[in-house]
Amino acid sequence: MVYEIMAKVKTSPTGRVACSNGALTVTNAQESVIYWTGATEYDINKGTTASGYSFKGPDPHAVVSTRIQMASSNSYSDFYNAHIIDVRTTLQRFTLDIGQKADYTRTTDELVEAYTQAQGGVLLEWLLFQYGRYLLFSSARGTVPSNLQGVWARDSSAAWNGGMWFYYFHLKVCTDL
C-alpha cells in the first residue's frame, strides 16, 4: 500500500528553512509552524468483484498536495480554534464523574509519583481516561475507525492481520518547502 506524508514549514519573516538528508532545520525564527498531512491509496469503496477484491485506490499524491496547500493557507490560530470546536462538540457528548477534583497546583508527574495501587488517585485515573478518549477521537477522524493494532502486537503482521497491510511505504521528505 502506498502511503505519502508531506510537510510544509512556515516561519517568522526572519526565519530560514533548510532541508538536507531528510532533516529539516529552522534558523533565525521566533516562531515556526509545521503543517503535515498524509494519505494512503486505500479506498473503502473498493474491495468488490469489480475491483478484483482489492481496496487499492488512486495514488495519494494529489490528495496530499491539495491538503498541504489548503492547510498552509490557514493560520495556526484558525486550526487551533477549529480543533477546539471539533473536540468540544464530539467529546462533550459524554461525561465521566468518578469524584475527581481539579487540582491545578500539581503537575501530571507529581500525580503519577503520588499514585499507589492500593490508594489509587481519582484525578490521575480520570485524566488518563480523558487522554485515551482524546487519542481515540484523534485517530479516527475519517471514514475508517481506529484499528486494533497496538502495543500487544509485535509487528504489522499480527495473528488477526491487524487490519494493516503495507506493501510499499513511500515517504516524501523535504519537498515543496
Backbone bond lengths (Angstrom), bond angles and torsions (degrees), N, CA, C in turn:
res aa  C-N    CA-C-N  psi(-1)  N-CA   C-N-CA  omega(-1)  CA-C   N-CA-C  phi
1 M - - - 1.435 - - 1.516 108.13 -
2 V 1.307 116.18 133.67 1.460 120.88 178.28 1.526 108.81 -83.75
3 Y 1.307 115.65 132.69 1.454 123.23 177.56 1.511 107.46 -130.83
4 E 1.337 116.73 130.70 1.460 119.48 -179.23 1.516 110.28 -127.78
5 I 1.328 116.00 136.77 1.455 123.50 175.38 1.524 107.28 -122.19
6 M 1.325 116.20 136.94 1.457 120.51 177.70 1.523 108.36 -133.77
7 A 1.311 116.89 142.60 1.463 122.08 179.21 1.513 109.77 -130.36
8 K 1.324 114.65 152.55 1.462 121.68 175.21 1.520 107.01 -138.61
9 V 1.317 116.38 136.72 1.458 121.35 -176.77 1.527 109.57 -111.41
10 K 1.335 114.77 131.44 1.466 121.13 172.12 1.522 107.12 -114.77
11 T 1.318 116.42 135.04 1.461 120.31 178.74 1.521 109.91 -126.60
12 S 1.320 114.60 173.13 1.460 119.72 173.97 1.530 107.79 -63.80
13 P 1.331 117.94 163.13 1.473 120.50 -174.32 1.539 115.30 -52.54
14 T 1.327 117.81 -31.75 1.468 119.69 -178.43 1.532 112.54 -87.37
15 G 1.313 116.90 -7.39 1.460 120.64 -175.84 1.520 113.24 -72.42
16 R 1.315 114.72 149.67 1.463 122.20 177.07 1.522 108.54 -125.66
17 V 1.336 115.84 136.98 1.462 121.72 178.90 1.517 108.23 -116.46
18 A 1.317 115.57 130.66 1.461 120.79 177.29 1.520 108.33 -131.18
19 C 1.316 114.85 155.12 1.449 120.09 178.68 1.523 108.58 -135.97
20 S 1.326 115.32 130.19 1.447 120.23 178.65 1.520 108.84 -148.28
21 N 1.303 116.49 127.10 1.465 122.24 179.10 1.527 112.91 51.66
22 G 1.318 116.09 40.96 1.456 120.44 176.28 1.507 115.08 79.97
23 A 1.334 118.62 6.52 1.465 121.36 179.90 1.523 109.90 -112.27
24 L 1.315 115.90 129.30 1.458 121.76 175.76 1.520 108.78 -88.48
25 T 1.323 116.32 136.28 1.451 121.16 175.65 1.517 108.16 -126.89
26 V 1.320 116.67 127.57 1.458 122.17 177.35 1.516 107.25 -114.91
27 T 1.326 116.79 127.45 1.460 121.44 179.18 1.524 109.92 -128.61
28 N 1.331 115.70 156.71 1.472 124.06 176.11 1.517 113.31 55.06
29 A 1.316 117.54 34.57 1.459 120.55 -178.90 1.526 110.29 -115.41
30 Q 1.299 115.78 136.99 1.465 121.12 172.48 1.524 110.18 -81.14
31 E 1.327 115.48 -27.81 1.451 120.92 -177.75 1.521 108.97 -151.09
32 S 1.317 116.20 142.39 1.463 121.86 175.06 1.515 109.02 -137.67
33 V 1.314 116.10 140.45 1.452 121.75 175.69 1.520 107.01 -124.78
34 I 1.330 116.45 128.73 1.462 121.06 177.97 1.521 107.58 -106.89
35 Y 1.313 115.99 118.46 1.453 122.11 175.27 1.517 106.47 -98.27
36 W 1.316 117.17 132.02 1.467 119.07 177.62 1.518 109.30 -143.90
37 T 1.306 113.95 152.04 1.456 120.86 178.40 1.523 108.61 -151.42
38 G 1.291 115.92 162.84 1.457 120.87 178.97 1.507 110.88 -151.50
39 A 1.296 115.63 162.98 1.465 121.84 178.17 1.524 108.67 -159.21
40 T 1.321 115.10 164.36 1.462 121.30 175.65 1.517 108.70 -122.73
41 E 1.317 114.85 174.07 1.466 119.38 175.73 1.527 111.47 -87.12
42 Y 1.336 117.22 4.36 1.462 121.52 179.74 1.525 109.60 -64.07
43 D 1.328 117.20 133.44 1.459 122.89 178.90 1.524 108.16 -129.28
44 I 1.324 116.52 110.39 1.470 121.67 -176.54 1.524 111.88 -62.67
45 N 1.328 117.75 -22.24 1.466 121.17 -178.82 1.527 112.90 -81.55
46 K 1.325 116.52 -6.09 1.469 120.25 177.48 1.521 108.57 -89.79
47 G 1.305 117.59 -158.59 1.461 121.22 179.48 1.517 112.85 83.73
48 T 1.303 115.87 17.54 1.461 121.05 -179.26 1.527 109.81 -106.25
49 T 1.308 115.72 176.78 1.461 120.49 176.49 1.520 110.13 -58.15
50 A 1.325 117.31 -41.87 1.471 121.76 -178.31 1.516 112.44 -60.02
51 S 1.335 117.41 -30.77 1.470 120.31 -179.96 1.521 111.66 -100.86
52 G 1.321 117.01 13.69 1.463 120.54 179.61 1.521 111.99 65.98
53 Y 1.323 117.10 28.81 1.459 124.13 -179.36 1.527 112.76 58.97
54 S 1.314 115.99 27.91 1.460 122.07 175.02 1.522 108.29 -104.35
55 F 1.287 116.91 140.52 1.461 121.35 176.83 1.528 110.95 -95.74
56 K 1.320 116.38 15.82 1.459 121.02 -178.15 1.522 110.01 -74.27
57 G 1.334 114.27 125.54 1.457 121.62 177.43 1.521 109.85 -111.26
58 P 1.326 116.65 -159.86 1.456 120.03 -179.05 1.532 112.32 -72.03
59 D 1.315 115.49 160.24 1.457 121.91 175.33 1.531 108.54 -56.19
60 P 1.325 118.41 135.63 1.465 120.42 -174.32 1.529 115.32 -77.61
61 H 1.320 118.62 -2.85 1.469 120.53 -172.85 1.528 112.91 -57.27
62 A 1.318 118.47 -44.69 1.467 120.57 -177.83 1.530 111.06 -63.04
63 V 1.322 116.53 -41.71 1.467 120.79 179.48 1.522 110.11 -64.59
64 V 1.327 116.87 -46.10 1.458 121.52 -178.18 1.534 110.38 -63.88
65 S 1.320 117.35 -43.62 1.461 120.83 179.16 1.523 111.94 -61.50
66 T 1.324 116.82 -43.10 1.465 120.95 179.02 1.520 110.79 -64.86
67 R 1.328 116.32 -44.55 1.466 120.34 -179.86 1.526 111.78 -61.24
68 I 1.327 117.21 -42.97 1.465 119.60 -176.36 1.525 110.38 -68.78
69 Q 1.318 117.34 -35.51 1.464 119.75 177.12 1.518 110.82 -67.68
70 M 1.327 116.89 -42.53 1.469 120.75 178.31 1.526 110.66 -64.70
71 A 1.324 116.01 -44.86 1.460 120.54 -177.70 1.523 111.18 -63.45
72 S 1.306 117.45 -45.55 1.466 120.10 -175.40 1.526 112.58 -74.22
73 S 1.334 117.68 -8.28 1.461 119.51 175.67 1.532 111.04 -84.42
74 N 1.339 117.36 -8.18 1.461 122.24 177.68 1.519 110.72 -100.85
75 S 1.315 115.74 158.84 1.459 120.27 177.17 1.527 109.67 -87.34
76 Y 1.310 115.85 164.52 1.465 120.98 177.33 1.526 109.92 -59.73
77 S 1.322 117.60 -42.99 1.464 120.05 -177.85 1.533 111.28 -64.77
78 D 1.345 117.68 -33.36 1.470 120.05 174.97 1.531 110.66 -60.90
79 F 1.349 116.02 -46.44 1.464 120.58 178.84 1.523 111.39 -64.24
80 Y 1.311 115.53 -45.11 1.464 120.28 -178.36 1.527 110.54 -60.08
81 N 1.307 116.95 -48.48 1.466 120.69 -178.91 1.525 111.78 -63.50
82 A 1.324 117.85 -41.80 1.477 120.79 177.52 1.529 110.68 -63.79
83 H 1.332 116.75 -39.21 1.467 121.34 179.38 1.530 110.50 -65.04
84 I 1.316 116.99 -44.49 1.467 120.82 -179.85 1.531 110.13 -60.66
85 I 1.314 117.61 -44.16 1.470 121.31 178.12 1.523 110.34 -62.03
86 D 1.342 117.25 -44.52 1.467 121.93 179.64 1.528 111.06 -61.56
87 V 1.331 116.49 -46.80 1.462 120.87 -179.37 1.524 110.24 -63.42
88 R 1.312 116.70 -48.10 1.470 119.77 -177.18 1.520 112.06 -62.13
89 T 1.334 117.03 -46.22 1.463 118.79 -177.00 1.522 111.84 -67.85
90 T 1.311 117.25 -27.90 1.467 120.11 -179.84 1.525 112.00 -87.02
91 L 1.321 116.96 -51.22 1.460 119.89 -173.20 1.521 114.04 -79.69
92 Q 1.321 119.38 -18.19 1.462 120.18 179.67 1.526 112.74 -78.72
93 R 1.324 117.14 0.18 1.467 119.98 176.70 1.527 111.42 -70.72
94 F 1.328 116.11 -16.74 1.460 121.68 -177.27 1.517 108.55 -135.84
95 T 1.322 116.98 137.31 1.464 120.55 174.55 1.524 108.56 -128.99
96 L 1.310 114.96 154.68 1.457 121.69 178.95 1.517 107.96 -131.11
97 D 1.302 116.21 124.53 1.461 121.29 176.51 1.522 107.72 -122.53
98 I 1.324 115.68 107.36 1.470 120.50 177.90 1.527 109.90 -114.70
99 G 1.338 113.58 22.86 1.466 118.73 178.39 1.516 113.44 89.79
100 Q 1.305 118.38 14.21 1.459 120.83 -179.95 1.527 110.34 -70.05
101 K 1.300 114.83 143.45 1.460 121.87 176.05 1.527 106.98 -122.55
102 A 1.320 115.89 129.56 1.469 120.15 -179.74 1.519 109.43 -61.27
103 D 1.323 115.69 131.97 1.468 122.06 178.34 1.520 106.96 -132.99
104 Y 1.315 115.91 93.42 1.459 120.83 -176.54 1.524 112.74 -85.32
105 T 1.333 116.60 6.61 1.465 119.96 179.20 1.520 111.46 -91.91
106 R 1.338 117.77 -12.86 1.471 120.97 -177.09 1.513 110.28 -117.37
107 T 1.320 116.21 139.54 1.464 121.62 176.97 1.527 109.30 -79.14
108 T 1.311 115.64 166.22 1.460 120.10 176.64 1.529 109.93 -60.97
109 D 1.338 117.34 -40.37 1.471 120.46 177.38 1.525 111.08 -57.33
110 E 1.320 117.27 -40.75 1.461 120.81 179.47 1.529 110.75 -67.88
111 L 1.325 116.99 -38.27 1.463 120.27 177.20 1.526 110.98 -64.03
112 V 1.328 117.03 -41.14 1.471 121.37 178.97 1.527 110.08 -65.59
113 E 1.324 116.97 -43.84 1.463 120.76 -178.80 1.530 111.44 -63.83
114 A 1.328 116.85 -35.74 1.462 120.53 -178.25 1.527 112.77 -81.61
115 Y 1.309 116.88 -11.07 1.471 121.07 -176.15 1.518 110.96 -72.25
116 T 1.310 116.46 132.87 1.463 121.43 172.47 1.518 107.58 -128.79
117 Q 1.315 115.80 147.27 1.454 119.95 -178.38 1.535 110.77 -64.14
118 A 1.301 116.87 -36.57 1.467 120.56 -178.23 1.524 111.64 -69.91
119 Q 1.337 115.89 -38.67 1.458 119.79 -175.24 1.530 112.43 -97.36
120 G 1.324 117.05 -26.55 1.462 120.76 -178.31 1.512 111.62 74.03
121 G 1.288 114.33 -165.94 1.457 121.90 179.28 1.516 107.29 -171.98
122 V 1.316 116.76 93.43 1.465 121.97 -171.11 1.526 111.68 -57.91
123 L 1.313 118.06 -43.12 1.461 120.14 -178.28 1.528 110.95 -64.11
124 L 1.339 117.47 -45.03 1.465 120.49 179.11 1.525 110.87 -63.75
125 E 1.313 118.14 -42.24 1.461 121.45 179.05 1.529 110.55 -62.98
126 W 1.322 117.21 -40.25 1.462 121.75 177.74 1.530 110.47 -65.90
127 L 1.343 116.73 -43.23 1.465 120.60 178.91 1.534 111.28 -61.51
128 L 1.323 117.36 -43.03 1.464 121.00 179.16 1.522 111.41 -65.74
129 F 1.326 117.13 -37.81 1.458 120.65 175.97 1.532 109.77 -61.64
130 Q 1.329 116.73 -45.86 1.467 121.01 -179.96 1.530 110.98 -64.91
131 Y 1.322 116.73 -38.87 1.465 121.24 177.96 1.527 110.41 -62.74
132 G 1.333 117.24 -43.34 1.468 121.43 177.05 1.518 111.68 -61.30
133 R 1.331 116.96 -41.69 1.463 121.00 176.79 1.528 110.50 -60.74
134 Y 1.333 115.92 -43.41 1.464 119.97 -178.93 1.532 110.61 -64.85
135 L 1.325 117.37 -42.04 1.464 120.09 178.93 1.524 111.02 -62.87
136 L 1.321 117.58 -44.43 1.458 120.82 178.56 1.524 110.63 -64.11
137 F 1.306 116.96 -44.44 1.464 122.31 177.15 1.530 110.05 -56.88
138 S 1.330 116.33 -46.26 1.465 120.90 -176.69 1.517 113.17 -70.17
139 S 1.330 117.46 -27.63 1.464 119.54 -176.92 1.518 113.03 -88.38
140 A 1.303 117.70 -5.82 1.464 119.91 -175.38 1.528 110.76 -130.28
141 R 1.315 117.55 51.58 1.456 121.03 -177.01 1.518 112.94 -90.93
142 G 1.302 118.64 -3.87 1.457 121.11 -178.64 1.514 111.93 -108.31
143 T 1.317 115.59 -148.93 1.452 122.23 -177.39 1.524 111.70 -77.04
144 V 1.318 116.55 -38.80 1.456 121.92 -174.43 1.528 109.55 -94.33
145 P 1.335 118.45 129.16 1.465 120.26 179.87 1.519 111.40 -71.96
146 S 1.310 115.60 165.77 1.456 121.31 174.80 1.527 108.20 -59.09
147 N 1.333 117.13 141.04 1.468 118.48 -178.76 1.518 111.35 -98.25
148 L 1.318 116.57 -177.55 1.458 121.41 -175.58 1.523 113.56 -89.03
149 Q 1.311 117.92 6.32 1.456 119.57 177.84 1.518 108.03 -66.23
150 G 1.281 119.12 124.38 1.455 119.84 -176.43 1.512 111.89 -159.85
151 V 1.312 115.09 -162.31 1.462 120.75 -175.63 1.518 112.58 -64.19
152 W 1.321 117.40 -18.56 1.461 119.89 -179.74 1.526 112.69 -81.79
153 A 1.328 117.68 -5.83 1.461 121.51 177.78 1.529 108.03 -106.41
154 R 1.307 116.77 130.71 1.462 119.90 -176.13 1.513 112.92 -73.93
155 D 1.309 118.68 -27.30 1.461 120.54 -178.94 1.519 109.45 -155.33
156 S 1.327 117.10 -172.78 1.468 120.06 -176.39 1.522 113.45 -78.62
157 S 1.322 117.83 -1.12 1.470 119.96 177.23 1.525 109.56 -111.34
158 A 1.332 116.14 58.34 1.458 122.04 -179.54 1.529 109.58 -64.53
159 A 1.333 116.52 159.55 1.460 122.19 -177.31 1.526 112.07 -56.88
160 W 1.320 117.83 -31.85 1.465 121.52 -179.62 1.525 111.25 -96.35
161 N 1.314 117.34 15.31 1.463 127.19 -179.23 1.516 113.00 73.08
162 G 1.293 118.98 -10.95 1.450 122.29 173.94 1.522 114.42 60.36
163 G 1.315 117.88 4.86 1.447 120.28 -179.91 1.514 113.43 67.30
164 M 1.316 118.20 11.88 1.460 120.86 -175.79 1.530 109.43 -130.34
165 W 1.310 117.10 127.56 1.453 121.83 173.18 1.507 107.33 -132.03
166 F 1.317 116.52 108.14 1.454 120.28 179.34 1.520 109.17 -106.29
167 Y 1.325 115.57 105.00 1.449 120.21 177.78 1.524 111.02 -86.23
168 Y 1.301 115.57 -28.66 1.448 119.89 -173.79 1.519 108.55 -152.37
169 F 1.296 117.20 131.55 1.455 121.23 179.36 1.520 107.86 -114.67
170 H 1.299 114.94 127.89 1.461 120.41 -176.72 1.520 108.07 -127.02
171 L 1.303 118.44 117.96 1.452 122.28 -179.75 1.520 108.88 -122.46
172 K 1.306 115.72 118.83 1.464 119.99 176.94 1.513 106.91 -89.91
173 V 1.298 117.18 120.97 1.441 121.27 -177.84 1.524 109.80 -114.84
174 C 1.305 115.29 129.74 1.466 122.25 172.92 1.531 113.24 60.93
175 T 1.305 116.81 47.92 1.455 119.20 173.28 1.507 109.00 -115.68
176 D 1.277 116.45 155.81 1.465 123.40 177.30 1.521 112.96 56.91
177 L 1.314 117.32 39.97 1.476 119.65 178.83 1.515 109.77 -77.95
